[in-house]
Amino acid sequence: MSKENPNCKEVMQHICESLGEDLNSEKCVAIKHHLDNCSGCQSYFKTVELTIDLYKKYNVQLPEDAHKRLMSFLNLSDCDE
């Protein structure tokens, strides 16, 4: 990913990877700058955050396979493992 001017595709690929990253890293600073100027990426990021928050808030019982796929898609570790 280019550090100065990431494009939308790079931002989309990095958002889930960077949720646990230091907010002052070069990548996160570049992403924050891009998000400030791109309404499409802002919407995507808010949707990802909301999805993760709702998943954590509601103790939804999913079939094991669906749970593993969701955790993998969201790039989250499963605390129960």
C-alpha positions in Angstrom: 0.0 0.0 0.0 1.3 3.4 -0.8 1.9 5.4 2.4 1.0 8.8 1.1 -2.1 8.4 -1.0 -3.8 5.0 -0.6 -6.6 4.4 -3.1 -10.1 3.0 -2.2 -9.1 -0.6 -2.9 -6.0 -0.4 -0.6 -8.1 1.2 2.1 -10.7 -1.5 1.9 -8.0 -4.2 2.1 -6.2 -2.6 5.0 -9.2 -1.6 7.2 -9.8 -5.0 8.7 -6.1 -5.7 9.0 -5.5 -2.4 10.8 -8.2 -2.5 13.4 -5.7 -3.5 16.1 -2.8 -1.5 14.7 -1.2 1.6 16.4 -3.3 4.5 15.4 -0.2 6.7 14.8 1.4 4.3 12.4 2.1 5.7 8.9 -0.5 3.3 7.4 -3.2 4.4 9.8 -2.5 8.0 9.4 -2.7 7.6 5.6 -6.0 5.7 6.0 -7.4 8.3 8.3 -6.5 11.0 5.7 -8.2 9.0 2.9 -11.3 8.4 5.1 -11.6 12.1 5.7 -11.9 12.7 2.0 -13.8 9.6 0.7 -17.4 9.1 1.6 -17.5 5.6 0.1 -14.7 4.4 2.3 -16.2 6.2 5.3 -19.5 4.3 4.8 -17.6 1.0 4.4 -15.5 1.6 7.5 -18.6 2.5 9.6 -20.4 -0.7 8.4 -17.4 -2.9 9.4 -17.2 -1.2 12.8 -21.0 -1.6 13.3 -20.9 -5.2 12.3 -18.1 -6.0 14.7 -19.8 -4.1 17.5 -23.1 -5.8 17.0 -21.5 -9.3 16.8 -19.7 -8.6 20.1 -22.8 -7.1 21.8 -25.3 -9.8 20.9 -24.4 -13.3 21.9 -25.8 -14.8 18.7 -25.6 -18.6 18.5 -24.3 -19.5 15.1 -23.4 -22.9 13.7 -19.7 -23.6 14.4 -18.8 -23.4 10.7 -20.6 -20.1 10.2 -18.9 -18.7 13.4 -15.5 -19.7 12.1 -16.1 -18.1 8.7 -17.4 -14.9 10.2 -14.4 -14.6 12.6 -12.0 -15.3 9.7 -13.8 -12.7 7.4 -13.6 -10.1 10.2 -10.0 -11.0 10.9 -10.8 -11.6 14.5 -9.4 -14.3 16.8 -11.8 -16.5 18.7 -11.3 -16.1 22.5 -12.9 -19.5 23.1 -10.2 -21.4 21.2 
